[in-house]
């Protein structure tokens, strides 16, 4: 199965520099799609996060 996701160009053109975290839409079928930014973890992790967005929080929240 292949799924193509099209996001409006007005939304993505400055997504990497604004405070918007995600975009969601509900098409005319029974499917909901949510696309979100991947933020850097606040705790110690060994995972490569060099291409993640800076986390807007300064401490872990529960």
N, C-alpha and C positions, 0 to 999 in steps of 0.2 A: 504494500500500500504506500502511496506517495501523497503527501499533503503539502500543498503550496500555500504560503501565507503572504498576503499582500497587505502592506500597511500604508496608509495614506502618506504621500510625500510631504505634506504640510506638517505631519506629526514627526517624521524622522529627520527632517532637514537640520534641526538643531538639538536633537535629543541628547547628544553627547555633552552638551554644554548647559542644559537647563535642569530644573529640579524635578521634572516629571519622571516618575519611577516606571510606570507601565502603561500599556494600552490594551483595552479589551473591547471586544465586539461580539454580538450575538447575531450571526447570519440567519437567513430564513430557513435554516435546517436545525436539527437538534444537536448542535455542537457549539460549545463555548470555547473560545481561544483567548488565552491571556499571555502576553509577551512582557517580560520584565527585565530590568537591568540586573546584571550580576555584580553585586557589591563585594569589595574586599572584606574578608572576615576580620572581626575585631579581636578574636582570640588567637593564640599562637597556632599556626598551621603550617604544614610543610608543602602544601599545594601551591603550584605556580599561579599567582594571582596578578601577574604583570599586565594582563589585558582587561582586568576588572575595573569597574568604576570605583572611585573613592567612596567610602561609606559615609553617609551623611550624619551618622551617630558617632559619638566619641567613646561610648562605653556599651557593653553588651546589655540588652534589655530582655527581661523575661516576661 
